[in-house]
Amino acid sequence: MRVVSYNVRYFGHGTRGVASTEGGMRRIAAAVARLDPLPDVLMLQEIETRSLRSNALHWGRGAPQIETFSSVLAAELALKRTTLDAYAPHYFPAHVYGLKASPVYTTGLAILVRKSLPVLHAKAEDITQREGYWFPSLKQTRLCAHVRVAHPKLGEIDLFNTHLSLPQAFSRQFWRRGDKMGHGENQLAEIEALLAFVRAHRGGGGLVLAGDFNAAPGSPVIQRVSDEGLRHALTDLHGLDEAGLKAFPTAGFMHLRMHIDHAFTSPELVFHELHETFPFGKREGHFWGLSDHMPLVGSVTRKEAATEPQGARAEG
């Protein structure tokens, strides 16, 4: 089963995140359509519902962003791959800024599943840590989204998609540390809420947990996931340690490079290829320059069925 986890920056990278554009959406859809084999599941972060930001410069005015993207992706697949096996979108709205009738911008997660792959369950959980914020009601809501699919070869697989908060800046600990990503008290509270949700809703067939954790390798947040018995895809496949993961950035801001996007599996599953997973900042792959993140692209199988690793672009 091939999986993509990708922070698409609301399809607005060309405007530095100010507004979604038709071109940004089409370029990402075209990049997905070029993947070979096509992914079975797309786990996307930073997806709007509908807002001024999502519709101001976009021809899909008024339509929910995920519906517009699904239509654009279906058109790209029909054009480039001549396949009608498009994707069924599952959208999980998180937060609204502005009036509900005309929000300035919105946030959310999406999981798109090939229509040939049955979806047995879809649900999301609010994992936001609001304690300690001056205006808790204004704190951006964070979710963990869950979809269970019935794969013809792997059986039932649980997929969890998330986007954790940045570390809270209004704390003494934040300014006392050099490393901050994944050390925030708010992030640790969110990861505990996330893991509780995973424990409560996972089945017995194995799981994939992926997304933008806003946490560096070796941080308490990532260590907590490992302590839960989940295995990091790049570490499991390529043996990358903390230093190796930090040398493989997944996101960038100005000249800063960070490894903050992660994918994990339960012990029953393993990523056996990550061929089209490239480090941020290198002009490689179909997704270069389309977001301030690079996607994690790989195939999952049962551990006992895994073949000899065939490599991913694990150079730093």
N, C-alpha and C positions, 0 to 999 in steps of 0.2 A: 504494500500500500504506500503510495507516494504522497508525501505531505509537504506543504509549504507554510511557513510562518513568516509574516511580513508586516512591518509597520509602514503603511503606505502614505503617512503624513496627509491624510485627507485628500489625496490626489492633487495636492497643491504645492509640490516642491518647486515648480517653476516660478511661483510667486512667493517663495520662502514661507509657505504655509499660510499666507494671507487669505487666499481663496482657491477653491477647487477650479480646475480648468478641464475643458474637454480634451485638450491634447495630453495632459497628464494622465487622465483616466485611460485614454486610448493606448498610450505608450505602455502602461502597466498591463493592460489587457493583452496587448500584442506580445509582450514579454512572456506572459503566462502561456499564451497559445504556442509559443516557440519551444517550450519545454518538451523534452522527449525522453521518457514517456510523460504524458500529461499527468499532473497531480490528481489524486483522488479527492484530496481535501485541501482547501485554502483556509488558513487561520489568519485573519487580518486584524490588525490593530489600527486605531485612529480612523474610524469610519463615522461619518456624520449620519444623522437622521435627515433632517432638512433644515436649512438655516440661510441667513444672508450670506455667510461665507461659502456654503456649499452650492448656492444657486446664482450668486451675483454674476459670475462670468461663465456660466455653464448653460448649454443648450437644453439640458434636462430640467429646466426650471420648474420647481414645484414638486418633482418626484423625489421620493426618498433616495439618498445617494446609493445605497446598496442595490436598489432596483435598477437604477440607471447603469451602474457598473456591471450588473449581471447581464443586462441587454447588450452592452458594449462588448463584453467578453464573449457572449454567444455569437455575436456577429464576427468577431475575430476568429473564433474557432471554426465557424462555417467557412470563412474565407481562407484561412491558412491551413486548416487540418481537415476540411470537408467532413466534420463530424457534427452530428446533431445532439451528441451526448453532452449537453451543457451542464450548468451547475444550479442546484437549488440553494438559494441563500437563506441563512438563518441569522437574523440581526438581533443584537442585544443592546438597546439604548442605555446609555450610562448617565449623561448629564446634559442639562440645558442651561445655557447662559442667555439671559434676556427674557423677554416675555414669551410665554408658551405659544401664543398665536404667531409671533414673528421673532424667533430667537436669533441672536447675533451669531452664535455658533453652538454646535452640539457635539457630543462625543459618544463613542460606542465601539463595540467589537462585532465582528462578523465571522461566521464559519460557513464556507460554501462547500457543498458536497456534490460530487458527480451524481446526476439524476439516476444513474444505473445502480447506485449504492444506497440501499435502504437506510433511512434514519429512524432509529427506534426511540430516541429520547432527545430533547433539547431543553436546556434550562440555564439560567444564569444566577449568580449569587453576588450580592453586594458585599465586598470585602474591605470597604473603606475604613480607615482609621481616622476619625474626626476629632478625637480627644487631643487637646493641646493646641488646636487652631483658634485664632482670635474670633473667627466667624465660621463656626462649624457647618452651618447651612450652606455656605458658599464653597466649601471644600469639594473639589471635583470628585465625583463618584468613580470608584474603581470596581471592576467586575472580574469574576472568573466565569467564563462561559463554557458550557459542557454540551457535547453532542455524542451520542452513542450510535455507531454504525454497525451494520452487519456485512462484513466483508466476505466474499465467496470463498476465500482461501484461509483467512486468518480468524474468521468467526467474529464475535462481538468485540469491538474495540472502543474504548472511551477516549475522547479527545477533549482536552481542557486548554482553553485559550485565555490569556490574561495580559493585563498591562498595569503594572504596579505604579504607585506614586513615586515621584522624586523624593529624596530624603528631605525631611522637614528642616527648613533653614532656621526656624525660630526656636532653636534649642542650643544649650551650651555645648552639648556633645558634637553638634554639627561643626562648629568653628574650632573645636579642639583637635579635630582629626585632619590628616592630610587626605587619606582616602575617604570618600564620602558615599559613593554609589553602592548601595546595599548595606549601609551601616545605620541608616536612620531608624529611630525607634518606631516611627510610623510605618516604615517598610516591614520591620520585624512583626508588628502587629498584623499587617495585611497578609504576610506570608503564612502566619499561623491560621488566620481565617480561611485563606485559600486552601491550605493543606487539610483543614477540617472539612471543608466542602468536598475535596477530592476523596477523602476517606469515606464520607457519607454516601457518595454517589458513584464510586467506581464499582464496576462489576468484577467478574473473575477472569475476564478474557485478556487483560492487559490494558495499559493506558499510555497515552502520549500527552505530556504537559509542555506547552511552548508559549512563547510570547516575548514581549518587551518587559523585562523585569526591572529595568533601571538599576541594575545591580551588577557589580564587577565580579569576575571569577575570584574565588577565595573569600568573598565577603560573607558576613553572617547570614544574609538572606539565601545565598546560593548554598552555603554549607548546611543550612536548615533543610533545604530540599534534598540534598544528598543524604542527610541523616534519616530522612523518611524512606530511604531505600531506592530512590529514583536515580537513574544513571544518565549522566550528561552525554549527549550524542557525540560531540567531538572528542571528549575524553575516552569514551567507550570505543569508538572506531579507530582513533588515531593515537590514543595515549597521551593527548595534550594535557600537561599539568597546568597549574595556575599561570605560570609565566608564559607558556605556550598559548594559552587561551587569550591572555592579555595582548599578545603579539598578533592576534587574529581579530582585528576590530570589526564589529558589526554595525557601528553607527559613528557619525561624526558631527561635530559642531565647530565651525570655523576650522582652526588647525588642530582641534582636539579629536582624538580617536579613542573609542571605547568599545569594549565587548560587554554589551548589556542585554543582548537578545540571546535567549537560550532555548534549547529543546532537551527534554528528558523523556526517558521511557521507564516503565516498571521492569523488573527483572525478566518477565516473560518475553519481552520484546527487545529488539535491537535495531538500530539504524545500520544497514549493511552497505549503504552508499550515500555520499553527500557530494556527488559530482558537480552539481551546479550551485554549490555554496561557496561564495568568494568573499574575501575580506573587503571591508569598506575602504574606498580610496584607490583601489586598483581598477584600471580600465578593462575589466574582464566580466564576461557574462552578459546576459540579456538585460539585467536590471541596473546596470551601472548608470548613475546620474538621475535615477527616477524618484528617489526619496533620500532622506537623511539617514536611512537605514538600508542594509542589504538583507535579502531574505535568507532564511534557512530552508534549504531544499534537500530532501532526502527520502529514501525508501525504508520502510519499516517491515520487518518480518519476525516470525517466531524465532527465538534464540536458537532452538535446536535445528532450524532450517537455514540459518545464516550461512552464506558461502564465504569464502576467503575474501577479506576486504579488498575492494578494487580501487580505493583511494578517493579522496576529495582534495580540493585545492587548499591544503592546510598550511601552505607557506604563509609567513607573517606578512 
